[in-house]
């Protein structure tokens, strides 16, 4: 049951991170679309950095979910504590 809980938690975190990255990209694309129509406003460096950070967070959560899925099919070595896989 512990692995199932870890998988569900990882998927929830991945979904939240993905949603956040999508919102950041939507805001950037809205500004970029207006800029292509002649608006002088372009996405700021801060907005681009926030999107980059959101993507990095989503990648981390995707990796964590992948590790939990791998643990379902490959038993964890008894020498290694399982907590190292979910950090």
GIBELUR-V570163 format. One record per residue. N is the residue number from 1. PSI is psi in whole degrees, -180 to 180 (* if undefined). OMEGA is omega in whole degrees, 0 to 359 (* if undefined). D_FIRST is the distance of its C-alpha to the first C-alpha in whole Angstrom. Layout:
N | PSI | OMEGA | D_FIRST
N | PSI | OMEGA | D_FIRST
This chain:
1 | -30 | 182 | 0
2 | -40 | 179 | 4
3 | -38 | 179 | 5
4 | -42 | 178 | 5
5 | -42 | 179 | 6
6 | -41 | 179 | 9
7 | -47 | 180 | 10
8 | -42 | 178 | 11
9 | -43 | 179 | 12
10 | -41 | 180 | 14
11 | -38 | 177 | 15
12 | -44 | 179 | 17
13 | -39 | 178 | 18
14 | -44 | 180 | 20
15 | -44 | 179 | 21
16 | -43 | 179 | 23
17 | -39 | 178 | 24
18 | -43 | 178 | 26
19 | -41 | 180 | 27
20 | -45 | 179 | 29
21 | -39 | 179 | 30
22 | -41 | 179 | 31
23 | -41 | 178 | 33
24 | -44 | 180 | 35
25 | -39 | 178 | 36
26 | -44 | 179 | 37
27 | -42 | 179 | 39
28 | -43 | 182 | 41
29 | -35 | 177 | 42
30 | -45 | 178 | 43
31 | -43 | 180 | 46
32 | -38 | 178 | 46
33 | -42 | 177 | 47
34 | -38 | 179 | 50
35 | -36 | 180 | 51
36 | -18 | 178 | 52
37 | 7 | 175 | 54
38 | -4 | 178 | 56
39 | 142 | 180 | 54
40 | -11 | 182 | 55
41 | 129 | 177 | 51
42 | 162 | 179 | 49
43 | 136 | 181 | 45
44 | 163 | 177 | 45
45 | -36 | 178 | 44
46 | -44 | 179 | 42
47 | -41 | 179 | 40
48 | -38 | 178 | 40
49 | -38 | 178 | 38
50 | -40 | 178 | 36
51 | -43 | 179 | 35
52 | -43 | 179 | 34
53 | -42 | 179 | 32
54 | -40 | 177 | 30
55 | -43 | 179 | 30
56 | -41 | 178 | 29
57 | -43 | 179 | 26
58 | -39 | 178 | 25
59 | -41 | 179 | 25
60 | -46 | 180 | 23
61 | -34 | 176 | 20
62 | -41 | 178 | 21
63 | -42 | 178 | 20
64 | -43 | 178 | 17
65 | -40 | 179 | 16
66 | -41 | 179 | 17
67 | -43 | 179 | 16
68 | -40 | 178 | 12
69 | -39 | 178 | 13
70 | -40 | 179 | 15
71 | -28 | 177 | 13
72 | -34 | 184 | 11
73 | -20 | 180 | 14
74 | 117 | 180 | 16
75 | 145 | 178 | 14
76 | 138 | 178 | 15
77 | 135 | 181 | 18
78 | -22 | 180 | 18
79 | -22 | 185 | 21
80 | 130 | 177 | 19
81 | 142 | 182 | 17
82 | -23 | 183 | 14
83 | -23 | 181 | 15
84 | -22 | 183 | 18
85 | -18 | 187 | 16
86 | 24 | 181 | 15
87 | * | * | 19
